[in-house]
């Protein structure tokens, strides 16, 4: 039901729009992103007209009193009607510039008040501290929400969207400036409260807000991207809390039309993974990063449970930026499968994977990985080799093409390896299917695609081979044509390996993903079960299985959990 505008407010706002300088919807070349950017930059402009600070301070104090008054009316509409009149009397609504400066000063005043409360030694209770901060912050948020709702008429949504972006830009700019100046003394609380309460206010079921719901969502996603942990590390905990809030998650992933929110949310997660990556490469995590890492795992668990299709569609882009040693984080993403699919039990004796109806269907991957195969000359030679096995030097130069430095641990272009593996694999699947076949241990052999994979397995050094095998293992997910092809490929590379070192490394890549806490991807399980059960692979005969008693016990333990019936000691050591 549409809320009625307070008496007299409609005429007042019309008058304001028709006098003075152009309002927010009339500024040339000022789309929502332009408004947000200008808000961020204007947050650093401090040459305010004489008396504006005092006027803003007076108005803000008046509004907080009105907001908490019993006479404020439903959703503060009575108070708002009176307050807009006061803003007009003080001349705040005359120009865009004055409105912008009013919001900047108001934000700074609310934040400064919060700092004073937070350092007040006389307040012993955290609950009381928060309540004192929220007393002013929540009133300010309600004012922003009401101004957004009532700016412009109901048929003109541009003004509302521009005003929202401008205010979000101002708060973002104030936050960045505050973090810069205060350093380790920076406090997240006031900004977190402003953002979350404003989002909740603007998510209310009102027709005036529902008309601009996609633009509201975009504005908040852009704000969070501006404030990603790389840009605002002091805000990282609050940022993670915002992106994982149940209402925000529901809006961006469940309610956004045509899944438009998915791309924006994926971008936010990628920025989080990129921030964590250099820290996670270092095994000994500092306590603050450990906390952020655990929070990230919890977000992924929520997504795995409530929005598994989202993780399925964006798995490639996520795995591309997650540090190679983050096994559990990657497993959470790769374990996702569509909710309408019934996953076959991987422990079923004699499970015929190639007969599953889903095994011929390609998964949806929302990543343009083809464009990551650079430079263009390399892509041209790759396509040529796949089609004609020429130029003949392609394989001998492949390892060099993938290297970017001589520094151990940083030698290879990981995104290029990931893109190459998936691209060659999808080309191979299409080639096999065009011949009327499905991928299996026979049909994947003797092709240019397998030549490339065997070359990478044999010719790479230990680091390069590990990254190559990881890129394959990243495609072992729920039943689909990619999982089936790459499972067969990994088993074929094991069977055809010319040294035990390759077989040991294939085993390591599979095993390290199985010994971490569940969940484990379905494709990973069926591949490992096939490797240890199928006598053709002679898995238990290899030296690396029994190189040390603790290693042998580890293999037997994993085998027992992966096989039904449980293997006897004779089976596992023969």
Helices and strands as residue ranges (DSSP letters): H 9-17, H 32-42, H 52-68, G 70-72, G 74-76, H 77-89, H 96-118, H 126-150, H 157-182, G 183-185, H 189-201, H 207-210, H 213-226, G 233-235, H 236-243, H 246-249, I 250-255, G 257-259, H 260-280, H 287-306, H 308-321, H 327-334, G 353-355, G 357-360, G 369-372, H 376-388, H 394-402, H 414-434, H 448-459, H 462-473, H 481-496, H 500-514, H 522-533, G 535-537, G 539-541, G 543-546, H 549-562, H 569-573
